[in-house]
Amino acid sequence: MLHEILWQQNVRLAEACLHHPFMRGLADGTLDPEAFRSYVAQDAFFLNTFARAYALAAARSQDMETLISLCELLNGVLRELQLHAGYAKELKIELARARPYRAVEAYTDFLLATAWHREPGETIAAMTPCMRLYGYLGTELAKTAGAGNPYQQWITTYSGSEFQALVTRLESLLDSMAEDTPAVGDAYAYAMRCELNFFSAMLEHTA
Amino acid sequence: MSRFDDSPLVLRAGRLWQEATTAAFLDAIGDGTLPPEAFSRWLVQDYHFADALTSFQGIAAGKTPRQFRKPLIAGLGALDAEMDWFEAQTRVRGLKLNAPVHEICRRYCDFLIQAAYSEPYPVLLAVLFGVEASYLAAWSGLPPTGPYAEFIDRWSNPRFAEYVESLRVLAEGNLHESSQRYFDGVLAHERDFWSMTWEG
């Protein structure tokens, strides 16, 4: 299956994300709260674009089944944004005032440029790494997370069955909509690099 | 004193304008000391950029009302001829145009493409003015002599300056609340692009 081929081709980048100091801090609860505040604001900005990319892919879909799948995935992002709104309220972050870091804007520009301008299969390939990666990170972190971790809700969300079902749904869309072409492989790999850059940016801006 | 010192978009961009129009790469072009590998890197990456700019400008021309459209369409023709010229230049030097797009170049291209679709035409006019005005200013600062004289002349000659002036009139006559943000965005990408061509 294409989704598994692409994941295996990029698994080292996924492991680099898992071992990234930002993720290690989430795993053991030692992450600087300021870095998490940055993350919440930047990820909300990112998810806003991610939802739009789903909407563009839905608008360009060729059949009802794909349209329904993309709308359900879009609803999943909206629920994720509600989670961020909850964090923002708790941490007193004004999401509307947050300006994206350059690494985050590079990622959202890439998603929108792909969704508007490239083949729909490339859009799905550009969007899958985020979902599969978060499913992977949530699952791995859930194996070791101890009691009292202040970031437990994040780990629970991304290791939970509801999120894992969305990952599976997107990956099956990738299998049906995309071919194993250089452009599809490139979109997937670049998105994975953007994920790694995203975590680095959170620490760089709070250092 | 540059020709754009009284442009409100340039003035409000502050130090970004200087950062986008001066670079170690350009200094080395000017005094003829540029390492060949840096020139090759620039040539291939700038070809990828010109390809994205062609897409941007095609969409921008389509979104711009008829009365403002002519400079954009004329510029598209020139851009296509420039693509031919890039291809000839890279052939002579034995360079491969299908070399990977550098991440810095890719960021600039994605910025242009997403803007082309997402933003209204006044913002696109500010983007196009930013791209071409910064290029004109960057190359105009160099003496039109030495091994790279053909390149310097290409982006500092009076016809190019006249084209950029027509874009300035359009951009400044159609300002939008997002014009400055996108103009500044262009300059930041230009700055990063020059660094990439120098440092790799």
HADDOCK unambig.tbl for C-alpha pairs under 7 A between the chains (distance, minus, plus):
assign (segid A and resid 106 and name CA) (segid B and resid 107 and name CA) 5.58 0.50 0.50
assign (segid A and resid 109 and name CA) (segid B and resid 110 and name CA) 5.37 0.50 0.50
assign (segid A and resid 109 and name CA) (segid B and resid 111 and name CA) 5.41 0.50 0.50
assign (segid A and resid 109 and name CA) (segid B and resid 114 and name CA) 5.92 0.50 0.50
assign (segid A and resid 110 and name CA) (segid B and resid 110 and name CA) 5.20 0.50 0.50
assign (segid A and resid 112 and name CA) (segid B and resid 114 and name CA) 5.49 0.50 0.50
assign (segid A and resid 113 and name CA) (segid B and resid 110 and name CA) 5.42 0.50 0.50
assign (segid A and resid 113 and name CA) (segid B and resid 113 and name CA) 5.28 0.50 0.50
assign (segid A and resid 113 and name CA) (segid B and resid 114 and name CA) 4.36 0.50 0.50
assign (segid A and resid 116 and name CA) (segid B and resid 117 and name CA) 6.93 0.50 0.50
